[in-house]
Amino acid sequence: MAALIFLGSLFGAIAIGMPIAFALLACALALMTYMGGVNAQILAQKLIDGADSYPLMAIPFFLLAGELMNAGGLSRRIVNVAMSLVGHVRGGLGYVVIGTGLVFASLSGSAIADTATLAVMLLPMMRKAGYDVGRSAGLMAATGIIAPIIPPSVGFILLGVTANLSITRLFMSGIVPGLLMALSLVIVWWFLSRRDDVEPMERKSRAEVWSTIRAASWAMVMPVIIIGGLKFGVFTPTEAGIIAAAYALVISLVVYREMTMADLYGAILSAAKMTAVIMFLVAASMVSAWLITIANIPFQVVQLLSPLADNPRMLMLAIALAVLLIGMVLDFTPAILILIPVLMPVVKAAGIDPVYFGVVFVMTSAIGMITPPVGAVLNAVCGVGKIPVERAVKGILPFLAAEVAVVIILILIPDLVTVPASWLYK
């Protein structure tokens, strides 16, 4: 009964247009009422405790680092490097999108911000060069969702806090799956671009290539600092966020000198707005998670899925399918915050590595960000590029299929996640 009240109140509140954070609080009130009455003091205390977390402090700093990169010219220089290296090959701008998106993913961890940046910089160029606009938008959206998988990842931070898992281990475990997703996009783009009659860009001379690399060297060092520092235990994920933001600020103001005080104010304001939304969601979800535990809903879910407990791969496939379907109507962040407290006990009972499950869960939830009707990342590309959503949906289908195939492969061969992660997290 408690599970029905939880789901009914949650989706009922969402259906009438209530914001997700308030829907979570409404769900908590419904559960409290069912279990014997509302206690406003406990509700307020749990709401405060939900946001009172040291690891969560990494989120605003990584978001700020991404904004500072865009305002200070770091992002543009990374794009220039990719264009000088592969812009001249057939379908070159598509490879530029994937390569640049991969670097962006290793810097900010925000799918929407990274995708919007790609769309602003590269979509006009692809349109002018004669690429199919819908397919180009689909490629950018599919590339953008690598950001929650490659460290630093806002999604892994949220999952680590919610499930009490090592965020650094989650970061290291996401590297190979993120690279596999990028590789799948390269393969699909190569196959599709062979039939395009698009004139490649002019090949850059070796001197021009080295010139763009030197110009972007300060920007390219940033992911090495972050990932290397995490790998060797020099700093925690939260400290990595602070270092990333400070590094981007110094390079933008002192080295490249492209960012004005107005740009700095705009970057801080934008990061603050995104942080406020995420932190309120986290705080509200922690209230619901506490009540879900009190109401013993995870045990009910374990009982429901117990027939699959002896077959971890079938259980993972069933959960991945459910998460993918839920991701079509529920955004990335609330999907993590709502589902992880319910599913993690099931996963542990089945003997599945929680970190491996977390990687697959985040990947599947990220794919939900490019599936209609919600598809926040896909909508971001369409909004920036002024493209009809229907056209972008048609263009994204091959890339969507490739990324779903990667998830299925990781479920069938868990060692692709666990073995590299065991080496990286030593």
N, C-alpha and C positions, 0 to 999 in steps of 0.2 A: 504493500500500500504506500509506503514511504517513497519508493521509487516512482510510482505513478504520480504522486503529489509533486515530487521534484521535477519530473519531466513536464507534467501538465502546467504547473505554474511558470516554469522557465519559458517554454515555447508559447504559452498563452500570452505572457508579457511581451515576448518578442513579436508575436503576431499582431498585437495592437500598436506596434510602433515604438515601444519603450526601448531606450538605449540599452545595450547589453549589460553595462555595469549596474544600472538600476533594475534590470530584469533579474540579475543575480541576487540583488538584495531582496527583491520581491519573492524570489524563490526561497531565500533564507527565512523570510518572515512566514511564509506558508509552512515550511518544515517546522519552525519553532512553534507555530500555532498547533500543528498536528501533534507535536510531542509534549504539549502541556502548557502553552502560553508564551507570550512574547516578553522577553527581558531586554529592554532598550539599552541598559548598561552593558550587558554582555555583547550585544550587537555592536555597540560603539567601540568597545575594547578590542574585539576581534577585527574590526575594520582598521583600527590603528595598527594593531599587531601585523596585519597582512602586508602593510607597506613598510614596516619597520624591519628592513632586511639589508645587511651590508652588501651581499652579492647584487641586489637590485640596483645599487648605486652605479653599477657599470653601464646600465642602459642609457641614462642621459648623456654620459660622456662619449659613448660610441656614436650616439645620434648626433651629438655636437661635432664630433670629429668628421662625420660625413658631410654635415652642412658647411663646415669650415673648408673642407676639400673643394667643394663646389664653388664657394665664394672666393677662395684664394688661388684658383688656377691649377690645383693639383690634378683634378679630374680631367681637365682639358689636355694637360700634358700626357697623361696616361693614354688617352684616346689617340693622341698624335703618334705615340710610340707604336701602338697596334697598327695604325694606318700605314706607317712607314715600313713595317715589317711584312704585312700580308695584304695591304690594300690593292696591290697590283695583280693578284691572282684572281681567277674566275670566282665570282661570288665573294670577293675579298671583303666587302663591307660587312657581310654576315659574320665572317670570322673575326672581324674587328669587334663586332657587338659581343660575341662570346668571350673573346680574350679580355676585353675591357671589363665586361660584367664580372668575370672571374676575379680580376684584380679589385674591383669595387667591393665585391662580396667579402674579400679578405680585409677590408678596411672599416666598413660601417655596420654590417650585419642587418641592415634594414632593406627589405625587398622593395617596398614602394618607393623609397627615396632613390635607391640605385636604379630602378627601372625608369623613373621619371627623368633622371639625369641622362640615361642612355637615350631616351626618346627625344629629349630637348636637343642633344648634341648630334645624334646620328640619323634620326628619322628623316629630317629634311634632306640630308645628303643622299639617303637611300631612295627617297622619292624622286629627287632630281636625277639620279643616275639611272632610273628606270626600273628599279626593283618593284615587285608586287608589294603594294603598301600593306595589305592585310597580312601577308606572310611575314613582312619585315616587323610589323607590330607584334605578331605572334612570337617571333624569335626573341624580341626584346623582353616580352613578358615571361617567356619560358626561361630566359637567361637570368632575369631578375630574381626568380625564386630560388636561385642557388645561394643567395645571400643568407637565408636562415640556416644553411647547412655548413658552409665554409666558416671557420672561426675568423673573427668574433661574431657570434650569432645571438641576436636578441631572443630568438626562440629557445635556444639552449639555456640561456640564462633563466628565462621564465620556467622552463621545464626543470632545471636543476633545483631552483628554489621550491617549486611546487612539490616535486617528488623527493627532495632531499638527496640529490645525487651530486657527484663531483662535476662542477661546471667545466673545469679544465679537462677532465677525461672526456666529457661530451664534446668539447671543442676538438680535441685530438681525434676522436672517433668520427667526426664529420668530414675530415679532409678528403679521404679516399672516395666516399660516396658523392661528395660534391664534385670532385674531378670526374667521376664516372658520368654524372649528369651532364657535365659540360661536354664530355666526349660523345655522348649520345646525340647532343645537339649538333656537334660538328659533323657527325656521320649523316644525319638527316639533312642538314643544310647542304652538304656536298652532293648528296643524291638529288636534291631538288634544284640546286643552282646549275647543274649540268645542262638543264634544258632552257635556262634563261638566256636571252639574247641581250646581255648587258655588257657594255664596254667597260673593261677593268680600268682602274685608275692608273695613272702614269707611274712607272716604277721609279722609286727613289734611288738616288745614288748612294754609295756606301758612306760618303761624307755626310749626306743629309740624314741617313739613318742614325749614324753616330751622334749627330747634332741633336736630334730629337731625344735620343736616349740620355745624353748628358743633361739636356734641359729638364728631363723628368726624373733624373736620378734621385733627387731628394724625395719625390713622391713615391718612387718604387721601393725605397728602403723601408717605408713605413710598415708594410705587412711582414717583412722579415723581422723587424724589431718586435712586433706584437706576437707572432707565432713562435719565434725563437725564444722570447722571454717566457712565454707560457710553457713551452716544451722543457726548458731547462730550469724551471722553477724560480726564475729571477723575480717575477711578480705574479700576483693573483689576477684573475679576470677583472676585478674591479680596478686594481691598480693599472692594468693594461688599458682600460678605458680612459683613465686620467692621462696616462702617457700619450695615448693616441690623440686625444684632444689638444694637449699641450704641444705636441709635435706639429700637428696640423696648424695650430695658431702661430707658432714661431716661424714655420716655413712660409706661411701665407703673408705674415707681416714683415718679416726681416729678410728672408731670402728672395722670394718672388715679388714681394711688395705690390701685390695686385689688390689686396683687400683694404677697403676703406673702413672707417668707423661705422658708417651706415650699413655696410655689408656685414660687419661683425655683429652689430645689433640685430640685424635681420636673421643671421644664423643662430644666435642665442635664442631669439624669440621662437623661431621655428622648432628648434630642438626642445625648448621648454613646453611648447604646446603638445608635441608628440609624447613627451615624457609624462605630462599630466594625464593624458588619455590612458596610457599604458598603466601607470601606477594606480589610477582609480580602478581600472579593471582588475588589477592584481589584488588590491585590497578587498574589493567586493567578492572576488572569487575565493579568497581565503576564508571569508565568512561562510560561503556555501560549502567549501571543502570540509570545514570543521563540522558543520551540521550533517553533511553526507556521511562522515565517519560516525558521528553520534547515532544517526538513524540506521547504521549498519547496512547501508546500500551496497558498498563494495562486496560484502559477503553474499548478498543476494545475486549480484552479477557473477561472482565466482561460481555459485551454484548453477546459474543459468548456462554458463559456458563450460561447466565441468566435463561434458562429453568430449570436448576438444582438448582437454588438459593433457591427455596422453600423446597428442600429436602437435608439438609446438609450431610446426610450419603451417598446418591447417588453421591453428588458432591465430597465428600472425596474419595469414591471408584473410581470415574472417574479420579481424580487427582493422586491417588496412582498408578493406572494402567499405566497412562501416564508417571509418574516418574520412575516406574519400567522398562518400555520399553526404556525410554531415558537413564536410568542407564546402560543398556546393551552396549551402544555405547559411553557414556559420563562418565568421571570419577567423583568421589564423590564431590570433592571441586568445580570444575566448574559447576556441576549440581546445587549446592546450590547457587552459586554466580550469575548464569544466570537466574534460574527459580524463585527464591524467589521474586525479584522485580516485576515480572510479575504476580505471583499467589497470593501474599499477599493481594492486593486490592480485588481480587475475594473472598477470604476467609473472609475478614472483611465485605464485602458487604452481604455475606450470613449469617452473625452473628455467625461465628465459632470462638471459642477462638484461637487467633493467636499462643499462646504458645502450646496448644494441637496440632494444625496443624503443628507447627514446629517439635514437637516430632515425629509425624507420618511421616512427610516429611523426616526427617533425618534417621529414621528407614528404610524407603523404599529406599532412596538413598544408604544407607549402604548395603542393600541387592544387589543392582546393582554392588557392588564391588566383588561379588562372582559369577556373571553371565557372561558367555562368550558373545561376543568375547573380551571385554576389561578386566573385572574381575581382577582388580589390585591385590587384596588380594589373590585370587585363584592362580594367576600367581606367586605371591611371594612364596607361599608354594611349588608350583611345581619347581620353580627355586632353592630353598634351598634344597629340598628333591630329586631333579633330577628325577621327576616323569612326565610322559607324561600328558599333559593337559587333553587329552581325558579320561584317567583313573580317574583323579581327578574330572572331571565333572560328570562322572557316580557315583562316591562315594559321591558327595555332594548333589545329588538330594533329598534324604529324608530330610536332614537338611534344605535345601532351602525351601522345601514345608512347613516344620514346622514353619519357621520364617515368611513366607508369611501368614500362618494361624494366627500367633500372630498379625500381622498388621491388618488383616481383623477383628479379634476379637476386637481390640482396636477401629477400626472405628465403629463397630456395638455397642460397649459399651464404649463410651467416658469416663464414670465415672472411669474406670480403670486407666486413666491417671489423670483426673482433681481432683478427690477426694483425692488420696494420695498426689498429688502435693499441694493441699490447706492446708494439714496438715503439710507437710514438709517445706513449704515456709510461715511460720508465723513470 
